[in-house]
Amino acid sequence: MAASVSDASLLAVADLEVRYGPVAALRGVSLEVGAGEMVAVVGPNGAGKSSLMLAIAGAVPAQAGRIAFRGASIRGASLEDIVRRGIALVPEGRHIFGSLTVEENLRLGITVRADRRAGEADLEAALRTFPILGERRRQPAGRLSGGEQQQLAIARALLGRPALLLLDEPSLGLAPAIIDQVYGLLGTIRAQGVAILVVEQNAARALAAADRTYVLNAGLVRLAGTRAELIGNPAFDAAYFGVAMSGGAAAP
Amino acid sequence: MNAFAQYAVDTVSVGGLYALTALGIGLIFGVMRLINFAHGELITAVGYGLLLLSGAALPVAMAGSLAIAVLLALAMERVAFRPLRGADPETLLIASFAVSFFLQKTLALTVGARAKGIDFLPRLGEPITILGLRLQTLQLVTILTSAVLLAALSWFLARTRWGLEMRAAAENFQMARLLGVRANRVIAVAFALSGVLAAAVAFLFVAQSGTLTPRMSLELVVIAFVGTAIGGLGSLVGAAVGGFLVGAASVILQTVLPPDLRAFREAFAFALVILVLLVRPQGLFPARGLKERV
């Protein structure tokens, strides 16, 4: 299911392969994210979703394929350089710095900014946008609840002014009401023109929020389409649960 | 009361040296999970640097020796440790032994293994009396140097951008890099700082001992490593406190042990260490997040 890769898209991934020793995590994945678009990648545990995110961010090497951002190849670039080009990753498990204060966590978000003064002003603005973070700015971030940590991780990533935000399982481990908040926040971010690529096991949630969705299973894109094309489509479940599309066999 | 104050001064001056050495080791462990046994060779290099530059004016000799330590630390990182980044802690430890032996043997082959006398800051050996306490000027200088360097390092880590990046890298290196923190720069800054700390220790140590040998820093580094282990590997507060505790244990044992057992003071000190680690294997002040690496 190799999507055509146009240079007009913000992010274009083509035929991407990632292996860990003999284990193939991605076996030729192609996908695109347009400027300002929200795209979801859903799939079961072990489908290769996190590998995809880590490979785009430069945290794991890809053995084959192409990753282009704004038309330029970024495959093989260091993670420090990729974030400077405008791709920010909020990894699974959030990875806030528990021993640092909330404010220090946010300040690390402006590491990539050339204009530190504007960065500091944005940091103050973020503390007002996220009142809970403002209240706790001097507390160790490790004391925040899961939902608050997710807010902190997203706010920190946004302070680098990315053009593309990569989110790995933002709803993982959060209560439904908190997941609503997080997805509400993603809507706001997108309205500000930041493109989002979100990876979820929580397929219904991602499908409803994203403009387009790719279904990933066993390292391959099995299905892709817009929200209208995929919601209620029986092919979606088949792809998600790993049944061959042409075979038409029932899900186990 | 006076006796107590006397012991306190002894403890702080002995412990200060261990604490500064432990901090140099702890900084590198924090960002790289490398226990750098070659830290001792940085101290030794400064000692021989002072000998080499003994003809120059004192500030020049000290600045030159400090530069030697910083450059040697950076070279160690670049040549030996950077290619091994992300390797197991055991591999890194063995590499640091290799660097340590290499430098020791190189020094023995070129300068000679026999002890050399050096007359560095001889006036620090003079006794002075303050508030009824008799002490060496050197003890006072050691205490002041330790206090100033501990304060400066705390300020650097807490208040500067590089300090923040270093603390973030120590907790979760991968996430720090994902935010754009440059791994090479953070690690190089940590090595340079460890060189500065090694130079300070060397100045005090050489002024105290007046002799140089290629193996002169071995005991210091072993004791400082014990300090970092007691304090909790990866925690800088732990490293400093651990260094002082080992100093205190050493002074107290020197006082309370019968004279014929004093030669075995270190054996008793290490027995105490084993006891501490049996009760608290993670050390007294364990660091958070000792998992993700480069």
Interface residues (C-beta under 8 A of the other chain):
Chain A: A57 A59 S78 L79 E80 V83 R84 A88 L89 P91 H95 F97 G98 S99 L100 E104 R107 L108 G109 T111 V112 G142 R156 A157 G160
Chain B: L164 E165 R167 A168 E171 N172 Q174 M175 A176 R177 L178 L179 G180 V181 R182 A183 A287 R288 G289 E292
